[in-house]
Amino acid sequence: MPRFFIDLHDGSNLVRDKEGFDLPDLDAARAQAARIMTRIAQGIAEGPERQDYVLAVRTEDGTVRLRMRMSLDPEPSE
């Protein structure tokens, strides 16, 4: 089973996945990446600033196979 690594960049910091996930294919890696992005969005407290995230799914040889971007831009309601 292939191993996929999911790295996260939050605009300031890069967190490289050193353990990876054993997943059957790129579709499964995409689903895992979406779950990670969902958890990030759920855990963000309201803030005054825009927050951007880029998640990269790479293979064991370092090839980036997929990127996901998420921007959270809170706008207060009046």
PyMOL commands that place a pseudoatom at each C-alpha (Angstrom):
pseudoatom trace, name=CA, resn=MET, resi=1, chain=A, elem=C, hetatm=0, pos=[0.000, 0.000, 0.000]
pseudoatom trace, name=CA, resn=PRO, resi=2, chain=A, elem=C, hetatm=0, pos=[1.424, 3.407, -0.899]
pseudoatom trace, name=CA, resn=ARG, resi=3, chain=A, elem=C, hetatm=0, pos=[2.404, 5.890, 1.782]
pseudoatom trace, name=CA, resn=PHE, resi=4, chain=A, elem=C, hetatm=0, pos=[1.276, 9.499, 1.445]
pseudoatom trace, name=CA, resn=PHE, resi=5, chain=A, elem=C, hetatm=0, pos=[2.614, 12.432, 3.446]
pseudoatom trace, name=CA, resn=ILE, resi=6, chain=A, elem=C, hetatm=0, pos=[0.433, 15.450, 4.162]
pseudoatom trace, name=CA, resn=ASP, resi=7, chain=A, elem=C, hetatm=0, pos=[2.270, 18.712, 4.829]
pseudoatom trace, name=CA, resn=LEU, resi=8, chain=A, elem=C, hetatm=0, pos=[0.608, 21.887, 6.092]
pseudoatom trace, name=CA, resn=HIS, resi=9, chain=A, elem=C, hetatm=0, pos=[1.611, 25.507, 5.614]
pseudoatom trace, name=CA, resn=ASP, resi=10, chain=A, elem=C, hetatm=0, pos=[-0.325, 28.180, 7.501]
pseudoatom trace, name=CA, resn=GLY, resi=11, chain=A, elem=C, hetatm=0, pos=[1.191, 31.223, 5.832]
pseudoatom trace, name=CA, resn=SER, resi=12, chain=A, elem=C, hetatm=0, pos=[4.010, 31.418, 8.376]
pseudoatom trace, name=CA, resn=ASN, resi=13, chain=A, elem=C, hetatm=0, pos=[4.986, 27.888, 9.302]
pseudoatom trace, name=CA, resn=LEU, resi=14, chain=A, elem=C, hetatm=0, pos=[5.496, 24.683, 7.359]
pseudoatom trace, name=CA, resn=VAL, resi=15, chain=A, elem=C, hetatm=0, pos=[4.740, 21.438, 9.168]
pseudoatom trace, name=CA, resn=ARG, resi=16, chain=A, elem=C, hetatm=0, pos=[6.143, 18.471, 7.261]
pseudoatom trace, name=CA, resn=ASP, resi=17, chain=A, elem=C, hetatm=0, pos=[4.542, 15.093, 7.832]
pseudoatom trace, name=CA, resn=LYS, resi=18, chain=A, elem=C, hetatm=0, pos=[7.309, 12.696, 8.880]
pseudoatom trace, name=CA, resn=GLU, resi=19, chain=A, elem=C, hetatm=0, pos=[5.154, 9.606, 9.493]
pseudoatom trace, name=CA, resn=GLY, resi=20, chain=A, elem=C, hetatm=0, pos=[2.724, 9.545, 6.591]
pseudoatom trace, name=CA, resn=PHE, resi=21, chain=A, elem=C, hetatm=0, pos=[-0.424, 7.516, 5.996]
pseudoatom trace, name=CA, resn=ASP, resi=22, chain=A, elem=C, hetatm=0, pos=[-0.710, 4.096, 4.362]
pseudoatom trace, name=CA, resn=LEU, resi=23, chain=A, elem=C, hetatm=0, pos=[-3.584, 4.655, 1.942]
pseudoatom trace, name=CA, resn=PRO, resi=24, chain=A, elem=C, hetatm=0, pos=[-4.738, 2.639, -1.056]
pseudoatom trace, name=CA, resn=ASP, resi=25, chain=A, elem=C, hetatm=0, pos=[-4.665, 5.470, -3.625]
pseudoatom trace, name=CA, resn=LEU, resi=26, chain=A, elem=C, hetatm=0, pos=[-4.735, 9.201, -4.287]
pseudoatom trace, name=CA, resn=ASP, resi=27, chain=A, elem=C, hetatm=0, pos=[-8.510, 9.350, -3.777]
pseudoatom trace, name=CA, resn=ALA, resi=28, chain=A, elem=C, hetatm=0, pos=[-8.071, 8.022, -0.235]
pseudoatom trace, name=CA, resn=ALA, resi=29, chain=A, elem=C, hetatm=0, pos=[-5.270, 10.542, 0.343]
pseudoatom trace, name=CA, resn=ARG, resi=30, chain=A, elem=C, hetatm=0, pos=[-7.587, 13.317, -0.905]
pseudoatom trace, name=CA, resn=ALA, resi=31, chain=A, elem=C, hetatm=0, pos=[-10.271, 12.211, 1.563]
pseudoatom trace, name=CA, resn=GLN, resi=32, chain=A, elem=C, hetatm=0, pos=[-7.718, 12.164, 4.411]
pseudoatom trace, name=CA, resn=ALA, resi=33, chain=A, elem=C, hetatm=0, pos=[-6.540, 15.655, 3.442]
pseudoatom trace, name=CA, resn=ALA, resi=34, chain=A, elem=C, hetatm=0, pos=[-10.135, 16.920, 3.428]
pseudoatom trace, name=CA, resn=ARG, resi=35, chain=A, elem=C, hetatm=0, pos=[-10.666, 15.492, 6.931]
pseudoatom trace, name=CA, resn=ILE, resi=36, chain=A, elem=C, hetatm=0, pos=[-7.550, 17.317, 8.147]
pseudoatom trace, name=CA, resn=MET, resi=37, chain=A, elem=C, hetatm=0, pos=[-8.708, 20.616, 6.629]
pseudoatom trace, name=CA, resn=THR, resi=38, chain=A, elem=C, hetatm=0, pos=[-12.148, 20.142, 8.207]
pseudoatom trace, name=CA, resn=ARG, resi=39, chain=A, elem=C, hetatm=0, pos=[-10.589, 19.617, 11.649]
pseudoatom trace, name=CA, resn=ILE, resi=40, chain=A, elem=C, hetatm=0, pos=[-8.471, 22.738, 11.208]
pseudoatom trace, name=CA, resn=ALA, resi=41, chain=A, elem=C, hetatm=0, pos=[-11.540, 24.810, 10.284]
pseudoatom trace, name=CA, resn=GLN, resi=42, chain=A, elem=C, hetatm=0, pos=[-13.489, 23.444, 13.253]
pseudoatom trace, name=CA, resn=GLY, resi=43, chain=A, elem=C, hetatm=0, pos=[-10.672, 24.273, 15.668]
pseudoatom trace, name=CA, resn=ILE, resi=44, chain=A, elem=C, hetatm=0, pos=[-10.113, 27.880, 14.656]
pseudoatom trace, name=CA, resn=ALA, resi=45, chain=A, elem=C, hetatm=0, pos=[-11.324, 30.453, 17.134]
pseudoatom trace, name=CA, resn=GLU, resi=46, chain=A, elem=C, hetatm=0, pos=[-12.768, 33.629, 15.813]
pseudoatom trace, name=CA, resn=GLY, resi=47, chain=A, elem=C, hetatm=0, pos=[-9.998, 36.006, 14.966]
pseudoatom trace, name=CA, resn=PRO, resi=48, chain=A, elem=C, hetatm=0, pos=[-9.709, 39.440, 13.468]
pseudoatom trace, name=CA, resn=GLU, resi=49, chain=A, elem=C, hetatm=0, pos=[-7.514, 38.366, 10.589]
pseudoatom trace, name=CA, resn=ARG, resi=50, chain=A, elem=C, hetatm=0, pos=[-7.672, 36.229, 7.516]
pseudoatom trace, name=CA, resn=GLN, resi=51, chain=A, elem=C, hetatm=0, pos=[-6.014, 32.837, 7.867]
pseudoatom trace, name=CA, resn=ASP, resi=52, chain=A, elem=C, hetatm=0, pos=[-4.744, 30.889, 4.855]
pseudoatom trace, name=CA, resn=TYR, resi=53, chain=A, elem=C, hetatm=0, pos=[-3.712, 27.245, 4.749]
pseudoatom trace, name=CA, resn=VAL, resi=54, chain=A, elem=C, hetatm=0, pos=[-2.130, 25.145, 2.036]
pseudoatom trace, name=CA, resn=LEU, resi=55, chain=A, elem=C, hetatm=0, pos=[-1.999, 21.399, 2.410]
pseudoatom trace, name=CA, resn=ALA, resi=56, chain=A, elem=C, hetatm=0, pos=[0.229, 19.311, 0.107]
pseudoatom trace, name=CA, resn=VAL, resi=57, chain=A, elem=C, hetatm=0, pos=[-0.089, 15.562, -0.373]
pseudoatom trace, name=CA, resn=ARG, resi=58, chain=A, elem=C, hetatm=0, pos=[3.188, 13.990, -1.466]
pseudoatom trace, name=CA, resn=THR, resi=59, chain=A, elem=C, hetatm=0, pos=[4.423, 10.491, -2.165]
pseudoatom trace, name=CA, resn=GLU, resi=60, chain=A, elem=C, hetatm=0, pos=[7.411, 8.761, -0.566]
pseudoatom trace, name=CA, resn=ASP, resi=61, chain=A, elem=C, hetatm=0, pos=[9.692, 10.051, -3.323]
pseudoatom trace, name=CA, resn=GLY, resi=62, chain=A, elem=C, hetatm=0, pos=[8.642, 13.648, -2.547]
pseudoatom trace, name=CA, resn=THR, resi=63, chain=A, elem=C, hetatm=0, pos=[6.370, 14.183, -5.555]
pseudoatom trace, name=CA, resn=VAL, resi=64, chain=A, elem=C, hetatm=0, pos=[3.481, 16.523, -4.694]
pseudoatom trace, name=CA, resn=ARG, resi=65, chain=A, elem=C, hetatm=0, pos=[0.336, 14.877, -6.075]
pseudoatom trace, name=CA, resn=LEU, resi=66, chain=A, elem=C, hetatm=0, pos=[-2.321, 17.195, -4.667]
pseudoatom trace, name=CA, resn=ARG, resi=67, chain=A, elem=C, hetatm=0, pos=[-2.676, 20.629, -3.084]
pseudoatom trace, name=CA, resn=MET, resi=68, chain=A, elem=C, hetatm=0, pos=[-5.628, 21.981, -1.145]
pseudoatom trace, name=CA, resn=ARG, resi=69, chain=A, elem=C, hetatm=0, pos=[-6.091, 25.593, -0.154]
pseudoatom trace, name=CA, resn=MET, resi=70, chain=A, elem=C, hetatm=0, pos=[-8.369, 27.010, 2.508]
pseudoatom trace, name=CA, resn=SER, resi=71, chain=A, elem=C, hetatm=0, pos=[-8.859, 30.657, 3.446]
pseudoatom trace, name=CA, resn=LEU, resi=72, chain=A, elem=C, hetatm=0, pos=[-10.849, 31.768, 6.445]
pseudoatom trace, name=CA, resn=ASP, resi=73, chain=A, elem=C, hetatm=0, pos=[-11.776, 35.436, 6.410]
pseudoatom trace, name=CA, resn=PRO, resi=74, chain=A, elem=C, hetatm=0, pos=[-14.123, 36.324, 9.258]
pseudoatom trace, name=CA, resn=GLU, resi=75, chain=A, elem=C, hetatm=0, pos=[-16.517, 39.140, 8.485]
pseudoatom trace, name=CA, resn=PRO, resi=76, chain=A, elem=C, hetatm=0, pos=[-18.504, 40.455, 11.432]
pseudoatom trace, name=CA, resn=SER, resi=77, chain=A, elem=C, hetatm=0, pos=[-22.226, 40.713, 10.882]
pseudoatom trace, name=CA, resn=GLU, resi=78, chain=A, elem=C, hetatm=0, pos=[-23.844, 44.009, 11.637]
for i in range(1, 78): cmd.bond("trace and resi %d" % i, "trace and resi %d" % (i + 1))
show_as sticks, trace
zoom trace
